[in-house]
Amino acid sequence: MSRLRIVHSTGYSYNKRVTLSYNEARMTPVTDSQQVVLESLVKVSPSQAAVNTYRDYWGSRVTAFDMQAPHEHLEVTATSTVEVHRSGRVASDDEVLGWSELRSEKVTDAFSDWLPQTRLSSTGGEVEELVRDAVADLDPHRAAATVFEWMRGEMEYVKGITGVHTSAEEAWLERKGVCQDLAHVGIGALRCLGIPARYVSGYIHPKADAVMGEAVSGQSHAWLEWWDGEWRSWDPTNHKPAGDLHVSVARGRDYRDVPPLKGILSGGGGSQLKVTVEITQLV
């Protein structure tokens, strides 16, 4: 178990004055079976913003705000304290569904959001063929583990090669990408086998050996979850399941369902972006 405080700030300095803007922030962690949000606060500057909150279709906590006064900068700061208690339990053979059960009408209907490929998760024919050959004669649970091990040998974490709109197929052609790209490739590979999979955005504490109470420079992060009788997690960047230093913020079909901040504006003429994430382990 761990208790983490996260301070995530995103700021824009506009080249020209913005006359109005409409925005959505997904920067507040969720309470679920593996973590509890003890406190959370989202502050928007300038303070004239009209702010409201809601949960979207995927269950993410959304802070929606519009700024109808002229402004030359925008800053959103989310501060949260979260207690994480991921079990790390190993699945037993009798808990894992077989292919016939996984492909039954009941399961495909229940998980219809997590089976179709999206523009960002589609990996292309080459990956589909390679993955199907690699998992021949394996049950779904072992097939997923084989996909992750295969990815480890094929994909390399490299910054600056891809962007937020890069698809899994484009990342695969480069054999490089960041956590978002690795998650998309893994999700696409699982979906092509008929295994439900979803994208998870959140945070990760980067220093397991940090002194308690030490504030460190953290980062937004992405990993995946797949279902073979229950939902399980995998972080393809770090080659392991999500642990007590991972904090979930939002889940969706791909990155487009969970961006930390998005919006539309009038004016601006370009901007400079500054993002900081500070994470402190309290327990």
Backbone torsions as a table, in degrees:
resi	resn	phi	psi	omega
1	MET	NA	144.1	175.1
2	SER	-141.1	155.7	173.1
3	ARG	-122.8	123.5	-173.3
4	LEU	-124.2	138.1	170.9
5	ARG	-107.8	126.8	-177.6
6	ILE	-118.9	130.2	172.8
7	VAL	-120.5	111.8	-176.1
8	HIS	-116.9	118.7	-178.9
9	SER	-121.5	130.8	175.3
10	THR	-124.6	123.5	-177.8
11	GLY	-129.4	141.6	175.6
12	TYR	-118.7	130.9	169.2
13	SER	-110.0	116.7	-172.9
14	TYR	-88.7	144.1	178.8
15	ASN	-70.4	-30.8	175.8
16	LYS	-133.2	159.2	-176.7
17	ARG	-62.4	134.9	174.3
18	VAL	-91.8	132.2	-177.6
19	THR	-85.7	-34.0	175.5
20	LEU	-161.4	156.2	177.6
21	SER	-152.4	152.1	177.1
22	TYR	-126.5	129.9	-168.3
23	ASN	-140.9	158.0	172.5
24	GLU	-134.8	132.1	176.6
25	ALA	-116.6	130.6	171.4
26	ARG	-117.2	79.8	-174.3
27	MET	-128.1	5.8	-178.9
28	THR	-105.2	121.9	178.7
29	PRO	-59.1	159.8	179.0
30	VAL	-103.3	151.7	169.1
31	THR	-90.3	126.0	178.1
32	ASP	-144.3	-162.6	-175.0
33	SER	-69.6	-13.0	-175.0
34	GLN	-119.7	-0.7	177.3
35	GLN	-157.2	153.0	179.5
36	VAL	-129.1	127.4	176.3
37	VAL	-83.4	115.6	-178.5
38	LEU	-84.0	-35.1	175.6
39	GLU	-159.4	151.4	178.8
40	SER	-156.2	147.1	179.2
41	LEU	-151.6	133.5	174.6
42	VAL	-117.4	123.0	179.1
43	LYS	-113.0	137.1	-179.9
44	VAL	-118.5	133.5	176.7
45	SER	-127.1	133.8	4.4
46	PRO	-64.2	156.3	-172.5
47	SER	-75.7	-5.7	179.7
48	GLN	-72.5	-5.5	-177.1
49	ALA	-61.9	138.6	172.8
50	ALA	-90.2	117.6	-169.1
51	VAL	-116.9	137.2	169.0
52	ASN	-143.6	165.2	-178.0
53	THR	-128.9	153.3	175.5
54	TYR	-160.8	169.3	172.8
55	ARG	-104.0	132.7	-179.0
56	ASP	-83.6	-177.1	-177.1
57	TYR	-55.7	-32.0	-175.5
58	TRP	-89.2	-3.1	179.9
59	GLY	93.6	3.0	180.0
60	SER	-74.4	146.5	175.8
61	ARG	-85.7	119.9	-174.5
62	VAL	-113.9	130.3	170.8
63	THR	-102.3	109.3	-179.3
64	ALA	-102.2	136.3	-180.0
65	PHE	-150.9	147.2	174.7
66	ASP	-125.3	144.7	-178.3
67	MET	-119.1	107.3	-175.4
68	GLN	-107.1	10.7	171.7
69	ALA	-105.6	144.8	178.5
70	PRO	-56.6	138.9	-178.7
71	HIS	-151.0	150.3	-178.6
72	GLU	-108.5	-4.5	175.7
73	HIS	-149.8	161.3	176.4
74	LEU	-144.5	131.3	178.1
75	GLU	-136.5	132.6	176.6
76	VAL	-121.9	124.0	-179.9
77	THR	-124.4	121.4	178.7
78	ALA	-110.3	125.5	177.9
79	THR	-119.2	125.0	-176.6
80	SER	-139.3	147.8	169.8
81	THR	-119.4	125.5	-171.9
82	VAL	-131.2	136.1	173.7
83	GLU	-102.7	121.9	-174.5
84	VAL	-111.8	133.2	-179.0
85	HIS	-143.3	68.9	178.9
86	ARG	-79.1	135.3	-172.0
87	SER	-76.8	-36.5	-175.5
88	GLY	66.0	24.1	-176.8
89	ARG	-70.7	136.1	178.7
90	VAL	-84.0	134.0	-178.6
91	ALA	-72.4	139.3	173.7
92	SER	-90.9	161.0	-174.9
93	ASP	-60.3	-35.4	-176.2
94	ASP	-78.5	-5.1	178.0
95	GLU	-92.7	-16.2	-173.8
96	VAL	-94.6	131.2	178.9
97	LEU	-74.7	151.6	171.8
98	GLY	-85.3	174.7	-177.7
99	TRP	-63.3	-38.9	-177.9
100	SER	-63.8	-39.6	177.4
101	GLU	-70.2	-40.4	-178.3
102	LEU	-64.3	-31.5	-177.8
103	ARG	-97.1	10.0	178.9
104	SER	-69.1	158.1	-179.5
105	GLU	-60.9	-37.3	-179.6
106	LYS	-60.8	-45.2	-178.0
107	VAL	-73.2	-44.4	-178.3
108	THR	-64.7	-32.3	175.3
109	ASP	-69.9	-44.8	-177.0
110	ALA	-65.5	-30.0	-175.5
111	PHE	-115.6	32.2	-175.4
112	SER	-65.3	-21.9	176.9
113	ASP	-74.0	-24.2	-168.5
114	TRP	-108.8	6.2	-179.2
115	LEU	-103.7	-40.5	-178.9
116	PRO	-69.7	145.5	174.3
117	GLN	-72.1	150.5	172.5
118	THR	-111.6	176.1	179.5
119	ARG	-61.0	-35.0	-178.2
120	LEU	-84.4	-25.0	-177.8
121	SER	-92.3	-17.3	-177.3
122	SER	-63.7	125.3	-173.4
123	THR	-97.7	-15.5	-177.7
124	GLY	91.3	166.4	-172.9
125	GLY	-64.5	-33.6	-176.9
126	GLU	-63.3	-47.8	-179.8
127	VAL	-64.9	-43.1	-179.5
128	GLU	-57.6	-44.0	-180.0
129	GLU	-66.8	-44.1	-179.7
130	LEU	-62.4	-42.7	-177.3
131	VAL	-68.2	-43.7	-179.7
132	ARG	-62.4	-38.3	177.5
133	ASP	-67.1	-36.7	-175.4
134	ALA	-70.7	-27.9	-173.9
135	VAL	-106.9	10.8	-179.7
136	ALA	-53.7	132.1	176.4
137	ASP	72.1	11.5	176.1
138	LEU	-102.4	149.6	174.8
139	ASP	-74.3	167.3	-174.6
140	PRO	-57.2	-39.2	-178.3
141	HIS	-65.6	-47.4	179.2
142	ARG	-69.8	-30.0	176.5
143	ALA	-63.8	-42.8	178.6
144	ALA	-62.3	-44.2	178.9
145	ALA	-61.4	-37.1	178.8
146	THR	-67.9	-38.8	176.2
147	VAL	-60.0	-44.1	-178.5
148	PHE	-65.9	-39.6	178.8
149	GLU	-68.3	-38.5	176.2
150	TRP	-61.3	-44.3	178.4
151	MET	-60.3	-39.2	-178.1
152	ARG	-59.0	-34.5	179.3
153	GLY	-83.8	-14.5	-173.7
154	GLU	-108.9	-33.6	-172.6
155	MET	-107.8	141.6	-178.8
156	GLU	-120.7	136.2	177.1
157	TYR	-77.5	113.9	179.8
158	VAL	-142.7	128.3	177.9
159	LYS	-81.8	154.3	171.2
160	GLY	86.7	-2.5	-179.1
161	ILE	-90.9	-33.1	-173.3
162	THR	-123.3	172.8	177.0
163	GLY	-132.5	-177.1	-175.2
164	VAL	-67.2	-18.9	-179.4
165	HIS	-100.2	6.9	179.9
166	THR	-71.7	132.7	179.5
167	SER	-86.0	167.0	176.7
168	ALA	-60.8	-39.2	179.9
169	GLU	-64.4	-40.9	178.6
170	GLU	-66.5	-40.1	177.4
171	ALA	-65.6	-38.3	179.3
172	TRP	-63.2	-40.2	-179.7
173	LEU	-62.8	-31.5	177.1
174	GLU	-83.6	-22.0	-172.5
175	ARG	60.5	23.7	-177.9
176	LYS	-144.4	158.0	175.9
177	GLY	167.3	-178.2	177.9
178	VAL	-103.5	-172.0	-173.3
179	CYS	-56.9	-38.3	178.7
180	GLN	-59.5	-44.7	-178.4
181	ASP	-68.2	-42.3	179.4
182	LEU	-63.5	-39.1	176.5
183	ALA	-63.3	-43.4	179.6
184	HIS	-63.2	-41.8	179.1
185	VAL	-63.3	-45.1	179.0
186	GLY	-62.4	-43.7	178.6
187	ILE	-62.1	-45.8	180.0
188	GLY	-62.5	-40.4	179.8
189	ALA	-64.9	-40.9	178.9
190	LEU	-68.1	-43.5	-179.0
191	ARG	-63.5	-34.4	-179.4
192	CYS	-68.1	-18.3	175.3
193	LEU	-89.4	-8.7	-176.9
194	GLY	91.5	18.7	178.0
195	ILE	-99.4	121.6	178.5
196	PRO	-60.1	136.6	-178.3
197	ALA	-148.6	148.2	-179.1
198	ARG	-141.0	159.0	-176.5
199	TYR	-92.8	136.6	178.2
200	VAL	-122.2	127.6	172.8
201	SER	-107.2	151.3	179.5
202	GLY	177.2	-144.6	-178.6
203	TYR	-134.4	158.3	172.4
204	ILE	-137.6	133.7	173.6
205	HIS	-76.1	122.1	-170.3
206	PRO	-85.0	-8.0	-174.8
207	LYS	-128.4	96.2	-179.5
208	ALA	-64.3	-23.7	-178.0
209	ASP	-98.0	13.6	179.8
210	ALA	-66.0	148.6	176.6
211	VAL	-67.8	138.4	177.3
212	MET	-55.9	132.0	-179.5
213	GLY	88.9	-4.1	179.2
214	GLU	-82.9	122.8	176.9
215	ALA	-80.8	125.1	-179.2
216	VAL	-122.1	157.3	176.3
217	SER	-74.8	112.7	-178.6
218	GLY	-101.3	-158.0	-178.4
219	GLN	-160.6	150.7	166.8
220	SER	-65.7	151.9	-174.0
221	HIS	-145.8	164.1	177.4
222	ALA	-141.9	143.0	174.4
223	TRP	-148.4	-166.2	-176.7
224	LEU	-135.1	162.0	170.6
225	GLU	-129.9	143.6	176.4
226	TRP	-132.4	160.6	-173.4
227	TRP	-122.9	126.1	174.6
228	ASP	-138.4	33.5	-174.3
229	GLY	132.3	-30.0	167.5
230	GLU	-154.7	164.2	179.9
231	TRP	-76.4	132.8	177.5
232	ARG	-129.5	157.4	-174.9
233	SER	-114.6	156.2	172.0
234	TRP	-151.5	131.9	176.4
235	ASP	-104.3	98.1	-175.8
236	PRO	-70.2	-16.4	176.0
237	THR	-71.3	-40.6	-176.6
238	ASN	-106.2	3.1	173.5
239	HIS	58.5	48.1	179.5
240	LYS	-164.7	163.0	174.1
241	PRO	-64.5	157.4	173.0
242	ALA	-61.2	138.7	-176.7
243	GLY	-122.4	-160.7	-175.2
244	ASP	-73.8	-5.7	175.4
245	LEU	-101.9	5.3	172.9
246	HIS	-98.3	137.3	176.2
247	VAL	-124.1	120.0	-179.0
248	SER	-82.2	136.1	176.3
249	VAL	-111.5	-48.3	-174.9
250	ALA	-151.6	153.4	176.8
251	ARG	-127.0	146.5	178.9
252	GLY	-165.8	-174.9	-179.5
253	ARG	-71.1	-35.8	175.9
254	ASP	-161.3	-171.6	-175.8
255	TYR	-56.9	-32.7	-174.3
256	ARG	-63.7	-21.3	177.7
257	ASP	-82.7	-13.1	-168.5
258	VAL	-135.3	26.4	-176.9
259	PRO	-61.1	140.4	-178.8
260	PRO	-58.7	-37.5	-178.6
261	LEU	-150.5	129.3	175.9
262	LYS	-146.2	158.2	179.2
263	GLY	-179.1	-179.3	175.4
264	ILE	-128.4	150.3	-178.1
265	LEU	-145.9	163.4	175.5
266	SER	-116.7	121.2	-177.2
267	GLY	95.6	-157.9	176.3
268	GLY	102.0	-52.4	178.8
269	GLY	60.7	35.2	-177.8
270	GLY	97.3	166.0	-176.6
271	SER	-157.4	165.2	171.1
272	GLN	-111.1	133.3	-175.8
273	LEU	-107.4	136.1	173.6
274	LYS	-132.0	124.5	-179.7
275	VAL	-125.2	131.0	174.7
276	THR	-131.8	142.7	173.5
277	VAL	-130.6	123.9	178.3
278	GLU	-119.1	126.6	-177.5
279	ILE	-123.6	133.8	179.0
280	THR	-126.2	125.2	175.1
281	GLN	-87.0	120.4	-176.8
282	LEU	-95.1	-30.7	179.4
283	VAL	-138.5	NA	NA
